[in-house]
Amino acid sequence: MENNKDLHLASDASESRAVSDARIQPNVDDLSNTTGSEQYPASGALVNNPITTTKAGLPRQRMKWTTDLNKSFTRCYFIATNLESDMTLYRAKMYKTFVNENPHLQITEQRLADQRRTIIHRKLLSDIIINELKEQVSEQLEAQNSTVGVVMGWCNNEEQQHASINTELQTIIAEHTCEENRRAIQEPRESENDQISENEKTSQNVELEGKLQETFITFRGSDPTRRLIIPKQNTSKKLASIVSRVNSLLPRFLMFIYSFEDFYCLIYCAALVCAIENCAKIEKSKQRQTDSNRMKILPWQKRLENKIQNLKMNVNQLTQYSSGQRSTKLNNTVEALFKNNKVHSKHEENNNTIKECLDTLKQKLSAASKRLRRYKVSNQRRQENRQFQLREGQFYRALKNEIVPSSRLPERDVSKNIGKKYGVKKFNMMMKIAGSMLKIKERVR
């Protein structure tokens, strides 16, 4: 019984497999009736993405760079760059040389540049091969230079012209003329711009020569100590171009120099013209400039001095009021001062008495006077630094001639003579007044 059951199960499994195979396999009669376009595609075929082809109908394939092609390309690269000594615009020359050697290849200029990087990074050519190619190219370039030299010699010597010229020389001359014509056609605007710039340069040189000549005539034979002071010039491209132009003009003035004074005057005039062309400020009236500097007061200094003057006046008014003096004008002034100076600081209480208001004004006066003194020292330091950068000699002369005030006390004989003249009581009273004035001055500072 068990054997019969196993036979029944095996037969059922075989029947199910046959049914599944029948479902998968297509009908043979249906395949025979279908046309070629209706047949089933092969497994793995891409129906929607056919194989791409070139314009000629051939299947598109990647270019394979062989060792010979890499050698040819490297040779063209060395020729275009003149053995890597001239790298300006070498890609166009390299592309032209490579296409002439391999006309059957269709390749772009960018692809050649990429191939050069590939050869370098992947080391597709050994150092021995590269050195051999360099030697070949150097020999070829030397031969071309010698032939070009022969051609130039033939052109210069009119008596030794020959009727027939070598074909290689003809090709070199033809390529040279074609390249010149192509450049002349492609760059007409650049040549016009260059011509305009050259005309501008010549006109500028003529103008500069006139200025130099006029300056030389003006200062020739004059006292060197009374000439204009030339300020120090910072280095720049503009100054370098001006100096080069003036240097090219100096040999024309050497024929007018007969002494050392004239030579020194020419150097001074050249430096003065360079400074004027560099837009430097030349002090033409030295005495007026010094007088104006003495009388000139800076705006910040004037504001601080006015503020200190007003604070001193307010302190005196409050002092008079606190001492007992009364008047309508003084009362109104004190009321306005007390109203405007109620706040002493944001961390303390407001002023409620005249004494507190007077203390606030004195502190403001002390702060303003210290600020003025600090600003004066800082401004003097900046002026000295500027003078040292522009006129170093004048700075040292000012230090040498500076008069330092003496803080020595008078001698005993002098004080005795003053005491005998005015009396001891009067002398002591004068000394007390002087001491109190010095204390007040120190407080104000």
URURGI-V567653 format. One record per helix or strand of 3 or more residues. SS is the DSSP state (H for helix, E for strand). FROM is the first residue (numbers start at 1). TO is the last residue. Records with the same first field share a line. If there is no record, write none. Layout:
SS->FROM-TO, FROM-TO
This chain:
H->2-24, 28-33, 67-81, 90-101, 109-122, 127-156, 158-160, 167-186, 188-219, 224-226, 237-256, 260-277, 286-295, 299-323, 328-340, 354-390, 392-401, 412-422, 424-444
